[in-house]
Amino acid sequence: MLKTIFLGAISLLLVAALAFLLIGRERSWELIAGSPDTGPRDFSTNARSTTANDALACSPGLCAEPDFEIQPVDETPAAAIERLSGLLLTTYPLTRRLDDAADPTKARFVTYSPRLRFPDMIHLEARAMPDGRTGVMAYSRAQLGEKDFGKNRARLETLFGAR
């Protein structure tokens, strides 16, 4: 009896793993947890995840309590977002842009972990600052799990050269 239950459980796990691979890892997570795209981020609310699976980085004065600060840049907000988007897409090949680029000062991406394809959302926004420079805000959050083991912060630090 115990052997039958064990073999049944193993069979179910193998069928689930096969389905996961046949459907595709990204699509499987979407079927299990829903779309990772929650829409545009409103940086003015300063909302953070209730769990330790996100990271926030901003130029001084643009958001409260960032994990680290991003130095303002000497380019237009649209140019800053274009440059950062290109860097993000080339640095992390499993990244896709989700927004329609209608607002050139904002961008929204999903990126996936290499092996299991866990999805993380990345939001970028740039604003003109009073001194004529451009300030940047970035938020990265894991869709699944309560901890990301620092992956989202590391991604933003790499993107902004903060390491």
C-alpha positions, 0 to 999 in steps of 0.5 A: 500500500505504501509503495503504491502511494509512493509510486503514485506521488512520483508519477504525479511529480513526473507528469507535472514536471513534464507538463511544466517543460512542455508548456514552457517555464514562463507560461507555466508560472503565468498559469500558476501565479498570473501575469507578472505585469501589474501595470505601470508603477506609481512611484509617488505612492512609494508602495513596497512589497510586504515581503523581502523580494523587491528593491527600490533605487532613486535619485535624491529627493525622488522617493522615500527610503530607497535601498540605494541612491542613483546619481542624476544624469546629464541627458533628457529623461527620454534618453536616459530611459532609452539608454537604461532599457538597452542596457537592461535588455543586453545585460539580461537576455531573458528580459522583455519590454512590456509597455508600448513605449508611448511614454518615453520617460517610463519603461516596464520589463519582465525578466526571468531567472535562467533555470526555473524562469521565475519572473521579476518585474522592473519599472524605470522612470526618469524625471527632469530635476530643477537643476536641469539634470535627470533623476531616475527611479527604478523598482524591481520585484519578484512575482513569486516567493517571499525572499529574492536573496538580494537578486532584485537589488543586485540587478538594479546595482548592476544596471546603475553601476552601484557595486 
